[in-house]
């Protein structure tokens, strides 16, 4: 009986020990598995961080290369623009020198057409205005002279009738002679006024007649002026070669 009880106790003790052993082994296996999982997770996280760092470094390098390339392109563009600006400046200087040389030689430059033709037009209008003013002044002077002569003739006629007491037959020829001279002077003044008006008005038909014989591209040279292109060029050459003339 004693040995049986001891065997039962030993069996129970062995069962408890095996149970504790299995539990301890299971705990160790679980801890080891958890440790492996933790190490794997840390490795994955480290690998992800390294990959992210590599990607960021590659992006930074690519951005640096792109920025360097853009800087080189911008520098080349600025250098080319600077070269073009210097070239244009030199060409403008050469052109200004050439224009001054051509002006001294009396050439007719296209970019000065409008200004020069405006000056010519203004000169023509001023000449026409002066001619019309002179015609009106001459007509007024002739009218004043005619009125003065008629007044003198009337005064002489009155003096002859009243003071001298001559017969009417003697004064009639003198009065007729005075009337004839007055009418002659009036006709001369009217003819001179008509001649001046015709000189002022004749520029329109001559101008239109000269325009009809010209090519279309030369019409703008003759707007408002009766001068032809040769006259304009000669006047311009005279003004360029002799500014004080």
C-alpha positions as CSV (number, residue, x, y, z in Angstrom):
1,X,0.0,0.0,0.0
2,X,2.8,2.4,0.8
3,X,4.5,1.8,-2.4
4,X,1.3,2.2,-4.4
5,X,0.6,5.5,-2.6
6,X,4.2,6.7,-3.4
7,X,3.8,5.6,-7.0
8,X,0.6,7.6,-7.3
9,X,2.1,10.7,-5.7
10,X,5.1,10.3,-8.0
11,X,2.9,10.0,-11.0
12,X,0.9,13.0,-10.0
13,X,4.1,14.9,-9.3
14,X,5.4,13.9,-12.7
15,X,2.2,15.0,-14.4
16,X,2.4,18.4,-12.7
17,X,6.0,18.8,-13.7
18,X,5.3,17.8,-17.3
19,X,2.4,20.2,-17.3
20,X,4.7,23.0,-15.9
21,X,7.3,22.0,-18.4
22,X,4.9,22.1,-21.3
23,X,3.6,25.5,-20.1
24,X,7.1,26.8,-19.7
25,X,8.1,25.6,-23.2
26,X,5.0,27.1,-24.6
27,X,5.7,30.4,-22.9
28,X,9.3,30.3,-24.2
29,X,8.2,29.5,-27.7
30,X,5.6,32.3,-27.5
31,X,8.2,34.7,-26.3
32,X,10.6,33.7,-29.0
33,X,8.0,34.0,-31.6
34,X,7.0,37.5,-30.3
35,X,10.7,38.4,-30.3
36,X,11.1,37.3,-33.9
37,X,8.0,39.2,-34.9
38,X,9.4,42.3,-33.1
39,X,12.8,42.0,-34.8
40,X,11.1,41.4,-38.2
41,X,9.0,44.5,-37.7
42,X,11.9,46.6,-36.7
43,X,13.8,45.3,-39.7
44,X,10.9,46.2,-42.0
45,X,10.7,49.6,-40.5
46,X,14.4,50.2,-40.8
47,X,14.3,49.0,-44.4
48,X,11.3,51.3,-45.2
49,X,13.2,54.2,-43.6
50,X,16.3,53.4,-45.7
51,X,14.3,53.2,-48.8
52,X,12.5,56.5,-48.0
53,X,15.9,58.1,-47.4
54,X,17.3,56.8,-50.6
55,X,14.2,58.0,-52.5
56,X,14.6,61.4,-50.9
57,X,18.3,61.6,-51.7
58,X,17.6,60.6,-55.3
59,X,14.9,63.3,-55.5
60,X,17.2,65.9,-54.0
61,X,20.0,64.9,-56.4
62,X,17.6,65.1,-59.4
63,X,16.3,68.5,-58.2
64,X,19.8,69.7,-57.9
65,X,20.6,68.5,-61.4
66,X,17.5,70.1,-62.8
67,X,18.2,73.4,-61.0
68,X,21.8,73.3,-62.3
69,X,20.6,72.6,-65.8
70,X,18.0,75.4,-65.6
71,X,20.7,77.7,-64.3
72,X,23.0,76.8,-67.2
73,X,20.1,77.3,-69.7
74,X,19.2,80.7,-68.1
75,X,22.9,81.8,-68.2
76,X,23.2,80.8,-71.8
77,X,19.9,82.6,-72.6
78,X,21.1,85.8,-70.8
79,X,24.4,85.6,-72.6
80,X,22.7,85.2,-76.0
81,X,20.4,88.1,-75.2
82,X,23.3,90.2,-74.0
83,X,25.1,89.4,-77.2
84,X,22.0,90.3,-79.3
85,X,21.6,93.6,-77.3
86,X,25.2,94.5,-77.9
87,X,24.9,93.6,-81.6
88,X,21.7,95.7,-82.0
89,X,23.3,98.6,-80.2
90,X,26.3,98.4,-82.6
91,X,24.0,98.1,-85.6
92,X,22.0,101.1,-84.4
93,X,25.2,103.1,-84.0
94,X,26.3,102.1,-87.5
95,X,22.8,102.9,-88.9
96,X,22.9,106.4,-87.2
97,X,26.3,107.1,-88.7
98,X,25.1,105.9,-92.1
99,X,21.9,108.0,-91.8
100,X,23.9,111.1,-91.0
101,X,26.2,110.5,-93.9
102,X,23.2,110.1,-96.2
103,X,21.6,113.2,-94.9
104,X,24.8,115.1,-95.6
105,X,24.8,113.7,-99.1
106,X,21.1,114.9,-99.5
107,X,19.3,111.6,-99.7
108,X,15.6,111.4,-99.1
109,X,15.0,109.1,-96.2
110,X,11.7,107.2,-96.0
111,X,11.3,107.5,-92.2
112,X,11.3,111.3,-92.6
113,X,8.7,111.5,-95.4
114,X,5.8,112.5,-93.2
115,X,7.7,115.2,-91.3
116,X,9.4,116.6,-94.4
117,X,6.1,116.6,-96.4
118,X,4.3,118.2,-93.6
119,X,6.9,121.0,-93.6
120,X,6.6,121.3,-97.4
121,X,2.8,121.4,-97.1
122,X,2.9,124.0,-94.4
123,X,5.3,126.1,-96.6
124,X,3.0,125.8,-99.6
125,X,0.0,126.8,-97.6
126,X,1.9,129.7,-96.1
127,X,2.9,130.8,-99.6
128,X,-0.6,130.5,-100.9
129,X,-1.9,132.5,-97.9
130,X,0.8,135.2,-98.4
131,X,-0.1,135.4,-102.1
132,X,-3.8,135.7,-101.3
133,X,-3.1,138.4,-98.7
134,X,-0.9,140.2,-101.1
135,X,-3.6,140.1,-103.8
136,X,-6.2,141.4,-101.3
137,X,-3.7,144.1,-100.2
138,X,-3.1,145.2,-103.8
139,X,-6.8,145.2,-104.6
140,X,-7.4,147.4,-101.5
141,X,-4.6,149.7,-102.5
142,X,-6.0,150.0,-106.0
143,X,-9.5,150.7,-104.6
144,X,-8.1,153.4,-102.3
145,X,-6.2,155.0,-105.2
146,X,-9.3,154.8,-107.4
147,X,-11.4,156.4,-104.7
148,X,-8.8,159.1,-104.1
149,X,-8.5,159.9,-107.8
150,X,-12.3,160.0,-108.1
151,X,-12.5,162.3,-105.1
152,X,-9.8,164.6,-106.6
153,X,-11.6,164.5,-110.0
154,X,-14.9,165.4,-108.4
155,X,-13.2,168.2,-106.3
156,X,-11.5,169.6,-109.4
157,X,-14.8,169.5,-111.3
158,X,-16.6,171.3,-108.5
159,X,-13.8,173.9,-108.3
160,X,-13.9,174.4,-112.1
161,X,-17.6,174.9,-112.1
162,X,-17.7,177.2,-109.1
163,X,-14.4,179.2,-109.0
164,X,-13.4,179.6,-112.6
165,X,-16.8,180.0,-114.1
166,X,-16.0,178.2,-117.3
167,X,-18.8,177.1,-119.7
168,X,-20.2,173.6,-119.4
169,X,-18.9,172.7,-122.9
170,X,-15.3,173.2,-121.7
171,X,-15.6,171.2,-118.5
172,X,-17.4,168.3,-120.1
173,X,-14.3,166.9,-121.9
174,X,-12.2,167.2,-118.8
175,X,-14.9,165.3,-116.8
176,X,-15.1,162.7,-119.5
177,X,-11.3,162.4,-119.4
178,X,-11.3,162.0,-115.6
179,X,-14.1,159.4,-115.8
180,X,-12.2,157.5,-118.4
181,X,-9.0,157.4,-116.3
182,X,-11.1,156.3,-113.3
183,X,-12.7,153.5,-115.2
184,X,-9.4,152.5,-116.7
185,X,-7.8,152.2,-113.2
186,X,-10.9,150.3,-111.9
187,X,-10.6,147.8,-114.8
188,X,-6.9,147.4,-114.2
189,X,-7.5,146.7,-110.5
190,X,-10.2,144.2,-111.2
191,X,-8.0,142.5,-113.8
192,X,-5.1,142.3,-111.4
193,X,-7.4,140.9,-108.7
194,X,-8.8,138.3,-111.1
195,X,-5.3,137.4,-112.2
196,X,-4.1,136.9,-108.6
197,X,-7.2,134.8,-107.8
198,X,-6.5,132.7,-110.9
199,X,-2.9,132.2,-109.7
200,X,-4.1,131.0,-106.4
201,X,-6.8,128.8,-107.8
202,X,-4.8,127.3,-110.6
203,X,-2.7,125.1,-108.3
204,X,-5.6,122.7,-107.7
205,X,-6.1,121.7,-111.4
206,X,-2.4,121.5,-112.1
207,X,-1.9,119.4,-108.9
208,X,-4.7,117.0,-110.0
209,X,-3.4,116.8,-113.5
210,X,0.1,115.9,-112.3
211,X,-1.4,113.3,-109.9
212,X,-3.1,111.5,-112.8
213,X,0.2,110.8,-114.5
214,X,1.8,109.3,-111.4
215,X,2.1,105.7,-110.1
216,X,-0.2,104.9,-107.1
217,X,2.7,104.4,-104.6
218,X,3.8,108.1,-105.2
219,X,0.4,109.7,-104.4
220,X,1.3,110.4,-100.8
221,X,4.3,112.5,-101.8
222,X,1.9,115.1,-103.4
223,X,-0.9,115.5,-100.8
224,X,-1.6,119.2,-100.4
225,X,1.2,120.4,-102.6
226,X,1.6,121.3,-106.2
227,X,5.3,120.5,-106.3
228,X,6.5,117.3,-107.9
229,X,8.9,114.8,-106.3
230,X,11.9,116.1,-108.0
231,X,11.3,119.6,-106.6
232,X,10.8,118.1,-103.1
233,X,14.0,116.2,-103.3
234,X,16.0,119.2,-104.6
235,X,14.6,121.4,-101.8
236,X,15.5,118.7,-99.2
237,X,19.0,118.5,-100.6
238,X,19.4,122.2,-100.5
239,X,18.1,122.3,-96.9
240,X,20.4,119.5,-95.8
241,X,23.5,120.8,-97.5
242,X,22.8,124.4,-96.6
243,X,20.7,124.6,-93.4
244,X,21.0,128.4,-93.2
245,X,19.7,128.9,-96.8
